[in-house]
Amino acid sequence: MCRSGVGRGGIVHRVFFVSDHTGVTVEILGRSLLARFGSLEAELSTRPFVDTVAKARDLVAEFAGSSERPIVFTSITSAEVLDELRTAPALVLDVVEPFLGRLAERLGVAPEAEVGAFHAIRDVSRYQARIAAVEFALTTDDGLRAQQYAQAEIILVGVSRSGKTPTSLYLAMAYGTYVANYPLTSDDGSLEDLPEVVRPFRERVFGLTIEPGRLHQIRRERRPEGHYASLERCRHEVAAAEALFRRHAIPFVDTTVRSIEEIAARILHRDGGDRAPLRSRML
């Protein structure tokens, strides 16, 4: 269980994301809905694989022991399991049901009651392509194997700890995009001009930047000693990197307060349209 948000009136809301599979989908949707209500304090808990009436009954008993009426987001497929969950003394919100009827009417087919359908491997070739993209991100991380840059659809550049590696991996896992990344540092002159190994692929280059104070905090947690984490160096490197981006007309995004999902979306749709790299489709 984790706690999220800022307290409002001293009330702590208990929020559960209940699923008959992994719980990833219902948690994303539930968190998105809660975010619309601004600052609130909540204890968040995900309960995956609630796929029998008995498991739902155990949850109902748990909710009954809560001093506050819980909020329950659910994506449970089985009508019997869902009916049991709805007996709980809680606000139970089915995040799927409101859309199924209208979709069925529009599509002319009934929905299938298949647990975990969204996360199933329906197309093995696409799944393997996504795994290949992850392997590519790992083998070309932090400037490694620059000879493979011709295969990259995106090359991320930025100062150390600006978010290049997690963004590369997210784009690979979520979209199957081949992403390499290259660090800009004061040590090798890469902050002075676009690195030679990256220059032939300038049209594929995208920059990441970060607020110097936040970069200082991150670096200090990783390597507190020495000049690497100093605020002075952070300010110098960020300013130099942003100047480099502007000089070479490289699009860039500030990662300081943006989620990795938003960063990825801005990279994929950097022209403001609906264009994405060749392999950048949901797999």
LUMNU-647280 format. One record per residue (C-alpha): x, y, z. Coordinates in pm, 1 decimal. Layout:
BEGIN
+----------+----------+----------+
!     east !    north !       up !
+----------+----------+----------+
!        X !        Y !        Z !
...
+----------+----------+----------+
***
This chain:
BEGIN
+----------+----------+----------+
!     east !    north !       up !
+----------+----------+----------+
!      0.0 !      0.0 !      0.0 !
!    127.0 !    348.0 !    -79.2 !
!     18.9 !    695.3 !     19.2 !
!    -38.8 !    961.0 !   -242.3 !
!   -126.9 !   1326.3 !   -248.2 !
!   -147.9 !   1607.4 !      4.4 !
!   -385.2 !   1604.7 !    297.2 !
!   -710.8 !   1796.1 !    276.1 !
!   -899.5 !   1843.3 !    602.0 !
!   -713.1 !   1557.2 !    767.1 !
!   -914.2 !   1292.5 !    578.0 !
!   -725.3 !    994.3 !    439.5 !
!   -921.5 !    815.3 !    167.3 !
!   -868.2 !    442.8 !    125.5 !
!   -860.5 !    356.6 !   -243.7 !
!   -841.7 !      7.0 !   -390.7 !
!   -777.2 !   -102.2 !   -748.7 !
!   -931.3 !   -448.6 !   -782.2 !
!   -880.1 !   -670.1 !  -1084.8 !
!   -915.7 !  -1031.4 !  -1190.9 !
!   -582.6 !  -1002.2 !  -1372.9 !
!   -272.2 !   -785.2 !  -1322.7 !
!   -449.8 !   -468.9 !  -1209.6 !
!   -239.3 !   -246.3 !  -1434.0 !
!   -530.2 !   -116.1 !  -1642.6 !
!   -766.0 !    -37.4 !  -1355.5 !
!   -489.2 !    132.1 !  -1157.2 !
!   -398.1 !    359.3 !  -1447.9 !
!   -762.2 !    454.9 !  -1504.5 !
!   -833.3 !    497.7 !  -1133.1 !
!   -529.4 !    715.6 !  -1074.5 !
!   -622.8 !    926.8 !  -1378.2 !
!   -970.2 !    987.0 !  -1236.8 !
!   -840.5 !   1071.6 !   -888.7 !
!   -596.4 !   1320.9 !  -1039.1 !
!   -893.3 !   1528.2 !  -1155.1 !
!   -974.4 !   1612.0 !   -793.3 !
!   -652.5 !   1794.1 !   -715.2 !
!   -477.9 !   1748.0 !   -383.3 !
!   -608.7 !   1477.6 !   -155.8 !
!   -449.6 !   1225.7 !     72.8 !
!   -516.3 !    862.9 !     -6.9 !
!   -385.2 !    520.4 !     76.8 !
!   -369.1 !    331.6 !   -252.0 !
!   -369.4 !    -45.7 !   -278.0 !
!   -384.0 !   -272.4 !   -582.4 !
!   -545.1 !   -615.5 !   -547.5 !
!   -480.1 !   -828.1 !   -857.9 !
!   -611.9 !  -1174.8 !   -947.8 !
!   -941.9 !  -1145.4 !   -760.5 !
!  -1094.5 !  -1405.3 !   -991.5 !
!  -1326.2 !  -1605.1 !   -765.3 !
!  -1632.1 !  -1525.5 !   -555.1 !
!  -1442.3 !  -1643.7 !   -246.3 !
!  -1161.0 !  -1391.2 !   -305.3 !
!  -1414.9 !  -1115.1 !   -358.2 !
!  -1590.9 !  -1214.4 !    -37.0 !
!  -1262.3 !  -1181.6 !    154.0 !
!  -1221.9 !   -829.7 !     17.9 !
!  -1577.9 !   -739.6 !    116.5 !
!  -1498.7 !   -848.9 !    472.9 !
!  -1181.9 !   -637.1 !    469.3 !
!  -1370.5 !   -330.8 !    348.4 !
!  -1632.0 !   -381.9 !    619.4 !
!  -1362.2 !   -335.1 !    882.1 !
!  -1259.2 !      5.2 !    749.2 !
!  -1347.0 !    314.8 !    950.5 !
!  -1387.6 !    514.9 !    627.6 !
!  -1600.4 !    400.9 !    333.9 !
!  -1340.2 !    287.6 !     77.8 !
!  -1333.6 !    380.0 !   -288.3 !
!  -1298.3 !     72.0 !   -508.2 !
!  -1208.6 !     90.6 !   -877.9 !
!  -1254.3 !   -242.9 !  -1051.0 !
!  -1221.9 !   -403.1 !  -1394.1 !
!  -1346.0 !   -748.8 !  -1293.9 !
!  -1491.8 !   -941.8 !  -1587.3 !
!  -1697.1 !  -1213.9 !  -1414.3 !
!  -2052.2 !  -1100.8 !  -1332.3 !
!  -2065.1 !  -1328.6 !  -1027.6 !
!  -1739.0 !  -1198.6 !   -881.6 !
!  -1839.9 !   -839.3 !   -953.2 !
!  -2180.6 !   -887.8 !   -791.3 !
!  -2010.1 !  -1015.3 !   -476.2 !
!  -1774.8 !   -717.0 !   -470.2 !
!  -2069.9 !   -479.7 !   -502.0 !
!  -2208.5 !   -603.4 !   -170.2 !
!  -1919.1 !   -428.3 !      4.3 !
!  -1981.8 !   -117.3 !    217.7 !
!  -1779.4 !     82.6 !    -32.9 !
!  -1812.7 !    301.2 !   -339.9 !
!  -1753.3 !     39.2 !   -611.1 !
!  -1679.9 !    186.6 !   -954.3 !
!  -1661.3 !    -42.5 !  -1257.2 !
!  -1427.0 !    139.4 !  -1496.6 !
!  -1518.9 !    -81.1 !  -1794.7 !
!  -1896.3 !   -139.3 !  -1786.4 !
!  -2009.4 !    213.9 !  -1884.1 !
!  -1843.9 !    176.4 !  -2224.1 !
!  -1916.5 !   -183.9 !  -2321.3 !
!  -2283.3 !   -142.0 !  -2410.8 !
!  -2227.5 !    154.2 !  -2638.6 !
!  -1924.9 !    -11.4 !  -2799.6 !
!  -2118.6 !   -333.4 !  -2858.9 !
!  -2397.9 !   -135.6 !  -3020.2 !
!  -2158.1 !     49.6 !  -3246.5 !
!  -1947.7 !   -256.0 !  -3339.3 !
!  -2239.9 !   -491.1 !  -3375.4 !
!  -2078.1 !   -764.8 !  -3166.8 !
!  -2099.1 !   -865.5 !  -2802.1 !
!  -1791.0 !   -826.3 !  -2580.2 !
!  -1603.8 !  -1138.8 !  -2474.7 !
!  -1582.4 !  -1218.9 !  -2104.7 !
!  -1213.0 !  -1306.2 !  -2124.7 !
!  -1001.8 !  -1229.1 !  -1819.7 !
!   -675.3 !  -1050.0 !  -1899.8 !
!   -756.5 !  -1002.8 !  -2267.7 !
!   -571.2 !   -670.7 !  -2288.7 !
!   -245.7 !   -821.3 !  -2159.4 !
!   -262.2 !  -1147.3 !  -2354.8 !
!     -1.4 !  -1216.2 !  -2623.2 !
!   -226.0 !  -1222.8 !  -2929.6 !
!     41.3 !  -1155.9 !  -3188.5 !
!    367.1 !  -1337.5 !  -3114.8 !
!    562.2 !  -1151.3 !  -3383.8 !
!    468.0 !   -813.0 !  -3235.9 !
!    554.3 !   -931.3 !  -2887.2 !
!    894.5 !  -1049.9 !  -3008.4 !
!    948.3 !   -715.8 !  -3183.2 !
!    885.9 !   -536.4 !  -2854.6 !
!   1137.3 !   -760.8 !  -2675.7 !
!   1388.5 !   -687.7 !  -2951.7 !
!   1333.8 !   -314.5 !  -2898.0 !
!   1406.8 !   -354.6 !  -2526.0 !
!   1726.9 !   -544.2 !  -2603.6 !
!   1828.7 !   -268.1 !  -2845.1 !
!   1771.0 !     -1.8 !  -2577.7 !
!   1989.0 !   -194.2 !  -2332.5 !
!   2274.5 !   -262.0 !  -2574.3 !
!   2288.2 !    101.4 !  -2692.1 !
!   2239.9 !    258.7 !  -2349.1 !
!   2458.9 !    550.0 !  -2242.9 !
!   2654.8 !    574.0 !  -2568.3 !
!   2730.2 !    204.3 !  -2607.6 !
!   2755.9 !     42.7 !  -2952.8 !
!   2717.5 !    363.5 !  -3149.2 !
!   2774.4 !    160.0 !  -3465.9 !
!   2412.6 !     40.8 !  -3426.9 !
!   2266.2 !    392.5 !  -3438.3 !
!   2156.3 !    339.9 !  -3798.2 !
!   1890.3 !    101.9 !  -3659.8 !
!   1762.1 !    355.8 !  -3407.3 !
!   1435.5 !    535.5 !  -3468.1 !
!   1509.3 !    783.3 !  -3189.6 !
!   1838.0 !    885.3 !  -3029.3 !
!   1793.6 !   1058.1 !  -2693.9 !
!   2064.4 !   1297.1 !  -2579.3 !
!   2097.4 !   1482.8 !  -2251.1 !
!   2313.1 !   1532.3 !  -1946.7 !
!   2369.1 !   1250.8 !  -1700.9 !
!   2057.7 !   1167.3 !  -1490.9 !
!   1814.2 !   1360.1 !  -1709.7 !
!   1603.0 !   1048.7 !  -1771.1 !
!   1744.2 !    902.8 !  -2091.9 !
!   1760.8 !    535.7 !  -1988.7 !
!   1412.7 !    500.1 !  -1833.2 !
!   1258.5 !    688.1 !  -2125.8 !
!   1437.6 !    464.8 !  -2376.4 !
!   1316.8 !    151.0 !  -2200.4 !
!    960.3 !    278.5 !  -2167.3 !
!    940.1 !    361.9 !  -2538.8 !
!   1075.0 !     15.3 !  -2618.7 !
!    840.5 !   -170.9 !  -2384.6 !
!    526.1 !     30.0 !  -2453.0 !
!    564.7 !    101.9 !  -2825.0 !
!    832.9 !   -129.8 !  -2960.5 !
!   1041.9 !    172.7 !  -3062.1 !
!   1413.8 !    130.7 !  -3121.8 !
!   1571.4 !    398.3 !  -2900.8 !
!   1939.7 !    462.5 !  -2832.3 !
!   2071.6 !    725.9 !  -2594.3 !
!   2392.3 !    923.9 !  -2568.5 !
!   2517.2 !   1122.5 !  -2266.0 !
!   2628.3 !   1484.1 !  -2295.5 !
!   2910.7 !   1554.2 !  -2050.9 !
!   3169.5 !   1817.0 !  -1972.4 !
!   3441.9 !   1552.1 !  -1979.8 !
!   3443.9 !   1457.0 !  -2349.0 !
!   3342.4 !   1782.1 !  -2517.1 !
!   2998.0 !   1652.9 !  -2618.4 !
!   2840.1 !   1960.9 !  -2460.7 !
!   3034.1 !   2185.7 !  -2698.3 !
!   2903.8 !   2035.0 !  -3021.9 !
!   2682.7 !   1749.2 !  -3133.3 !
!   2888.3 !   1428.7 !  -3090.8 !
!   3034.4 !   1294.2 !  -3414.0 !
!   2867.8 !    953.1 !  -3376.1 !
!   2526.7 !   1118.7 !  -3342.4 !
!   2565.5 !   1385.8 !  -3611.5 !
!   2471.2 !   1166.7 !  -3913.7 !
!   2136.4 !   1091.8 !  -3748.9 !
!   2042.9 !   1443.7 !  -3639.2 !
!   1685.9 !   1407.8 !  -3768.1 !
!   1632.0 !   1124.4 !  -3519.8 !
!   1782.1 !   1307.2 !  -3222.2 !
!   1565.0 !   1429.6 !  -2935.5 !
!   1694.4 !   1611.0 !  -2629.2 !
!   1604.4 !   1576.0 !  -2262.1 !
!   1667.8 !   1853.6 !  -2013.0 !
!   1596.9 !   1900.1 !  -1643.6 !
!   1584.9 !   2179.6 !  -1386.0 !
!   1937.5 !   2217.9 !  -1237.5 !
!   1816.0 !   2206.8 !   -876.9 !
!   1637.6 !   1878.1 !   -935.0 !
!   1940.2 !   1738.2 !  -1119.5 !
!   2160.0 !   1838.5 !   -825.4 !
!   1928.7 !   1649.7 !   -589.1 !
!   1926.6 !   1334.5 !   -804.3 !
!   2304.3 !   1330.7 !   -852.8 !
!   2370.1 !   1393.1 !   -485.5 !
!   2164.2 !   1084.9 !   -396.1 !
!   2363.7 !    876.4 !   -642.9 !
!   2714.9 !   1014.8 !   -592.5 !
!   2730.1 !   1273.4 !   -310.6 !
!   3105.7 !   1326.5 !   -317.7 !
!   3301.1 !   1523.0 !   -575.2 !
!   3214.2 !   1784.8 !   -837.4 !
!   2968.9 !   1560.7 !  -1028.4 !
!   2671.3 !   1653.2 !   -809.8 !
!   2757.7 !   2015.8 !   -742.9 !
!   2487.3 !   2269.0 !   -820.2 !
!   2737.9 !   2476.9 !  -1014.4 !
!   2818.8 !   2187.9 !  -1248.6 !
!   2450.8 !   2098.9 !  -1288.3 !
!   2367.7 !   2455.1 !  -1388.4 !
!   2658.4 !   2469.0 !  -1634.6 !
!   2576.4 !   2134.8 !  -1800.7 !
!   2203.2 !   2202.2 !  -1834.2 !
!   2264.1 !   2547.0 !  -1984.0 !
!   2523.4 !   2407.6 !  -2226.0 !
!   2296.9 !   2119.1 !  -2331.2 !
!   2000.4 !   2347.8 !  -2397.8 !
!   2221.5 !   2583.9 !  -2596.7 !
!   2338.6 !   2284.6 !  -2802.6 !
!   1979.8 !   2179.3 !  -2869.6 !
!   1885.0 !   2527.2 !  -2987.9 !
!   2196.2 !   2563.5 !  -3199.2 !
!   2121.9 !   2243.4 !  -3389.6 !
!   1740.4 !   2285.2 !  -3388.8 !
!   1700.8 !   1967.6 !  -3182.9 !
!   1359.3 !   1938.2 !  -3017.4 !
!   1376.8 !   1878.1 !  -2642.9 !
!   1153.0 !   1835.4 !  -2340.7 !
!   1196.8 !   1921.8 !  -1973.7 !
!   1164.9 !   1603.1 !  -1766.1 !
!   1162.0 !   1771.4 !  -1423.5 !
!    792.7 !   1732.7 !  -1339.5 !
!    666.3 !   1523.7 !  -1629.1 !
!    573.6 !   1157.7 !  -1603.5 !
!    755.3 !    912.5 !  -1826.1 !
!    431.0 !    856.6 !  -2017.5 !
!    402.4 !   1226.4 !  -2100.1 !
!    769.0 !   1247.9 !  -2196.0 !
!    725.8 !    952.8 !  -2433.4 !
!    412.9 !   1103.5 !  -2589.8 !
!    587.3 !   1435.0 !  -2650.9 !
!    879.2 !   1256.8 !  -2815.3 !
!    663.2 !   1042.2 !  -3042.5 !
!    443.2 !   1334.2 !  -3147.7 !
!    702.9 !   1607.0 !  -3143.4 !
!    560.6 !   1773.7 !  -3456.2 !
!    224.2 !   1819.7 !  -3289.0 !
!     56.7 !   1583.4 !  -3533.8 !
!    -26.9 !   1215.6 !  -3536.3 !
!    306.8 !   1095.3 !  -3670.1 !
!    509.9 !    834.4 !  -3486.0 !
!    818.2 !    631.2 !  -3579.2 !
!    768.4 !    329.8 !  -3803.8 !
!    762.6 !     68.1 !  -3528.4 !
!    600.5 !    294.5 !  -3267.5 !
!    260.1 !    132.3 !  -3246.3 !
!     92.5 !    -26.9 !  -2947.6 !
!    198.9 !   -392.4 !  -2955.7 !
+----------+----------+----------+
***
